[in-house]
Amino acid sequence: MRKVLTNLLRDESGATAIEYGLIAALISVVIIVAITAVGTQLSTTFNTISGKLQTANGN
């Protein structure tokens, strides 16, 4: 029984999996933030272009 507990405490494969999971989560958050920022900028650009086109057409 003592040998099983010692082996269990020395096993680090679970810790490695958790670390990879945290890294993947962090990368996902960074991607989501970047896409949101780009989406906001694109929306502003399209609204500006739309406003200028409406002004040019006399609407």
C-alpha positions as CSV (number, residue, x, y, z in Angstrom):
1,M,0.0,0.0,0.0
2,R,2.8,2.4,0.8
3,K,4.5,1.7,-2.5
4,V,1.2,2.6,-4.3
5,L,0.9,5.9,-2.5
6,T,4.5,6.7,-3.1
7,N,4.1,6.0,-6.9
8,L,0.9,8.1,-6.9
9,L,2.6,11.1,-5.3
10,R,5.5,10.9,-7.8
11,D,3.3,10.6,-10.8
12,E,3.3,14.0,-12.6
13,S,1.4,13.1,-15.8
14,G,-1.8,14.6,-14.5
15,A,0.0,17.9,-13.6
16,T,1.4,18.1,-17.1
17,A,-2.1,17.6,-18.6
18,I,-3.5,20.4,-16.4
19,E,-0.6,22.7,-17.5
20,Y,-1.3,22.0,-21.1
21,G,-5.0,22.7,-20.5
22,L,-4.2,26.0,-18.8
23,I,-2.0,27.0,-21.7
24,A,-4.7,26.1,-24.2
25,A,-7.3,28.1,-22.2
26,L,-5.0,31.2,-22.1
27,I,-4.3,31.0,-25.9
28,S,-8.1,30.7,-26.4
29,V,-8.7,33.8,-24.3
30,V,-6.1,35.8,-26.3
31,I,-7.6,34.7,-29.6
32,I,-11.1,35.7,-28.5
33,V,-9.9,39.1,-27.3
34,A,-8.0,39.7,-30.6
35,I,-11.0,38.7,-32.7
36,T,-13.3,41.0,-30.7
37,A,-11.0,43.9,-31.1
38,V,-10.6,43.4,-34.8
39,G,-14.4,42.9,-35.1
40,T,-15.0,46.2,-33.4
41,Q,-12.6,48.0,-35.7
42,L,-14.2,46.5,-38.8
43,S,-17.6,47.5,-37.6
44,T,-16.4,51.1,-37.1
45,T,-14.8,51.1,-40.5
46,F,-17.9,49.8,-42.3
47,N,-20.1,52.3,-40.5
48,T,-17.8,55.1,-41.5
49,I,-17.9,54.0,-45.2
50,S,-21.6,53.5,-45.1
51,G,-22.1,57.0,-43.7
52,K,-19.9,58.5,-46.4
53,L,-21.7,56.6,-49.2
54,Q,-25.0,57.8,-47.9
55,T,-23.8,61.4,-47.8
56,A,-22.4,61.1,-51.3
57,N,-25.7,59.8,-52.6
58,G,-27.7,62.6,-51.0
59,N,-29.5,60.4,-48.5
